[in-house]
Amino acid sequence: MDGHWDADGTQMATAISKVVARHGSQPTLGTFPWWLVPLLFPILPTMGELWEMRYLWRRPVRLDNTRLTAMLGSEPHTPLERALEETLAGLGCLPTG
């Protein structure tokens, strides 16, 4: 449950950018347009659910794995970029070859 701690919310985006760049694309990073979400409520009900979960992007949430590791022992960790590369490749999001 400890996973990868991304205190400022940029490590995941940076890691994805690095992986995608290694495969020949140059991604651009931007911010999510939260101002647009309430405008989409009437046509996309999912936007209401997203709005309710907005707090997860505004303050850090970190799970405590103390009880888990006490029962199971240490957690294995895959380096973030490797995990992302394997996931994106498995989803068909990266060029093959």
C-alpha positions as CSV (number, residue, x, y, z in Angstrom):
1,M,0.0,0.0,0.0
2,D,2.9,2.4,0.4
3,G,3.4,2.6,-3.4
4,H,5.1,5.6,-4.9
5,W,4.8,8.8,-3.0
6,D,4.4,11.8,-5.2
7,A,4.3,14.7,-2.8
8,D,3.9,17.5,-5.3
9,G,1.9,15.6,-8.0
10,T,4.6,15.9,-10.7
11,Q,6.5,12.7,-10.5
12,M,3.9,10.6,-12.3
13,A,3.5,13.1,-15.1
14,T,7.3,13.5,-15.4
15,A,7.8,9.7,-15.5
16,I,5.2,9.2,-18.2
17,S,6.8,12.0,-20.2
18,K,10.2,10.3,-20.0
19,V,8.8,6.9,-21.0
20,V,6.9,8.3,-23.9
21,A,9.9,10.4,-25.0
22,R,12.0,7.2,-25.1
23,H,9.6,5.8,-27.6
24,G,9.8,8.8,-30.0
25,S,7.1,11.2,-28.9
26,Q,7.5,14.6,-27.2
27,P,4.5,15.0,-24.8
28,T,3.5,18.3,-23.5
29,L,2.3,18.8,-19.9
30,G,-0.5,21.0,-18.8
31,T,-2.9,21.5,-16.0
32,F,-6.4,20.2,-15.8
33,P,-9.2,22.7,-16.5
34,W,-11.2,22.4,-13.3
35,W,-13.2,25.5,-14.2
36,L,-14.7,23.5,-17.1
37,V,-16.0,20.7,-15.0
38,P,-19.1,22.4,-13.5
39,L,-20.0,23.6,-17.0
40,L,-20.1,20.0,-18.2
41,F,-22.4,18.7,-15.4
42,P,-25.6,18.9,-17.5
43,I,-24.2,16.9,-20.4
44,L,-21.7,14.6,-18.6
45,P,-23.0,13.3,-15.3
46,T,-19.6,11.8,-14.6
47,M,-18.2,15.3,-14.2
48,G,-20.3,15.7,-11.0
49,E,-18.5,12.7,-9.6
50,L,-15.1,14.0,-10.6
51,W,-16.0,17.3,-9.0
52,E,-16.7,15.5,-5.7
53,M,-13.3,13.8,-5.8
54,R,-11.5,17.1,-6.6
55,Y,-10.1,17.3,-3.0
56,L,-7.8,14.3,-3.9
57,W,-6.0,16.6,-6.3
58,R,-5.8,19.5,-3.8
59,R,-4.3,17.9,-0.8
60,P,-1.9,15.0,-0.3
61,V,-3.4,11.6,0.7
62,R,-1.0,9.0,1.8
63,L,-1.9,5.5,3.0
64,D,-0.1,3.8,5.9
65,N,1.2,0.3,5.2
66,T,2.5,-0.4,8.7
67,R,0.0,-3.1,9.5
68,L,0.3,-4.7,6.1
69,T,4.1,-5.0,6.3
70,A,3.9,-6.2,9.9
71,M,1.7,-9.1,8.6
72,L,3.3,-9.8,5.2
73,G,6.9,-8.5,5.5
74,S,8.5,-5.9,3.2
75,E,6.7,-4.8,0.1
76,P,8.3,-5.3,-3.3
77,H,8.6,-2.1,-5.3
78,T,8.9,-1.8,-9.1
79,P,10.7,1.4,-10.2
80,L,8.1,3.9,-11.3
81,E,9.4,4.4,-14.9
82,R,9.6,0.6,-15.4
83,A,6.1,0.1,-14.1
84,L,4.8,2.8,-16.4
85,E,6.6,1.5,-19.4
86,E,5.3,-2.0,-19.0
87,T,1.8,-0.8,-18.3
88,L,1.7,1.6,-21.3
89,A,3.1,-1.1,-23.5
90,G,0.6,-3.7,-22.2
91,L,-2.2,-1.2,-23.0
92,G,-0.9,-0.7,-26.5
93,C,-0.1,2.9,-25.8
94,L,3.5,2.7,-27.0
95,P,4.9,1.8,-30.4
96,T,6.2,-1.8,-30.7
97,G,9.4,-2.8,-32.3
